[in-house]
């Protein structure tokens, strides 16, 4: 789970990737990750009216959805993996699984494009997919099929590896 693994997966030195996902659960191929939208914590506010003035204070803390876009292959490995994961959450008979079974972690390494160095690691904990997204097919186009999967996250830990803030 370090730069050596990234070098083995992405052997072409001309690639200037800025992130690396070392592994994903349920056979979802991490090497098919095309892009990630990495959310951070948001702090909500609450309004208190005191002496005819509004005062705002912090209230709740939450994390937005993690979205990962995958290039799909002809075997539909990404969709198949997400479907297996979805069935762990809720199967076709509407039987719900236990969170201890389907909650997984996803780590995203943010890389320096100038040097082979990891800048930070985004550790998303207790993650689960919202479902299998739809695929778009168009007669007039012949492009790579992509699948954008939205994940709910319970926790985020940011580890600054390079000493930066």
N, C-alpha and C positions, 0 to 999 in steps of 0.2 A: 504494500500500500504506500509506495513512495515513488520517487522520480524514476527509479530503475524499472518499476512496473509500467510506468507511462512510456518509457523509452522502448520497452519490449512490445507494447501494444501499438504505439505510433512510431514505426521504424523510420519513416521518412523525416530527415532533419529539416526539410523545407517547411514542414507544417508549423504554423505559428499559433498554436492553440493557447488559450488563456485559462483553461480549466481542465480537470480530469476527474472522472468518476471511476473509482477503482473497481467497484462491483455493485451489483443490484440483486435483490432476492428473486426467487421463483423463476430462475433461468432467463430473466430479462437481460439481453446482451448489453453490457455497459459500453462496449466499443461502438454501438449504434447511436450513442447519444450525440445529437446534433447541436442542441443548445439547451441552456438552463436559465430559468428566471428565479433567482435566489431571493426570497423575501427575508426581511429582518423584523424585529419586534416593533410593534406600534403601541403607543400608549394613548388610551382614550382619556377623555376629560369629563368632568362632571361640573355642572353650573350650580353654585350656591348663591342665592340672593340674600345679601346681608346689607341692611340699612340702605335699601333702594339701589344697591350696586351689585353687579354680577361679579362673582369671584370664581375663577376656574381652578380646579384642582385635578391632579392625576386620579384616574379611577381604575381602569382595567388595562391589562397588558395582553396582547394577543399577537399571533404571527399569521401573516397572510399565507396563501397557498403557494406551494412549490410547484413549478411547472417545468417538465422536462419534455423536450421534443426529440423524437427518435427518427432515424431513417429506418424504414421497414424493409424487410427482405421478402423474397418469394415464399419462404416458409412461415411468414408472419410470426416470427419468434417473439417480438415485443408484445404484440396483441395477445398471443397465447400466454405469455408470462403474466401479463396484467389480468387476463381472464382467470387464470388459476388463483392469483392473489385475491381477486374479487370474490371468488367462490369460497375462500377462507373467511371472508367478512360476512357474506350472505349468499347462500347457495340458491339454486333454482327453485327450491321448495320453500324459500323464505325462512330458512333456519339460519340464525345468526351465530357466528363463531365467537370465541373468546378473544378479547384484545391481546392476551398473552400469546396467542397463536399468530395473529395477522399484523400486529404492530412491528415494524422493522425500522432499521436505521439506514440513512443514506448519507454518505460523506462526499463532499465536493472539495477537491483541491484547487485552489486558485494559484495559478502559476505566473511566474515572471517570463514574459516572452523573449527578453533579451538574454537571459541566463537560465541554465537548467536548475531552477530554484523554486521551491514552494514558498509562497508568500503567506498564505493562511489556509486553514482547513475549516470548512463550514460543516458542522456535524448536526444533521437534522435527526432528531430522535422521535420515536413513536409515530412513524409515517405510515399512511395507508392511501391507496389510490381511490379516487371517487368513482372510477369505473373505466370501462373501455370506451375511448372516444370514437366518434364516427370517422370513417375514411371517406375521402372525396375522390371520386373517379370522374375524369372528363375525357370525352371522346377526342376533343381537339388538342389535348396535351399529352406529352409523353415525358413526364418528369418523375423524379424519385418520390415514392409514396412516403409521407411523413405522418407520424402519430404524435400528437401533443397530449401528454397525460398529466392531469392535475392531481396533486397529492395534498392531503391535509397533514399538518405537522403539529405536534404538541410542544416540542422544545427545540431550541437552537443554541448551540455552543460554538462560538467563534474562537479559534485558536490562531493567534498571530505567530507564525513560525519564524519570519524573517526579522523579528524585533521591531517592525514598524507598528504604527498605531492604527 
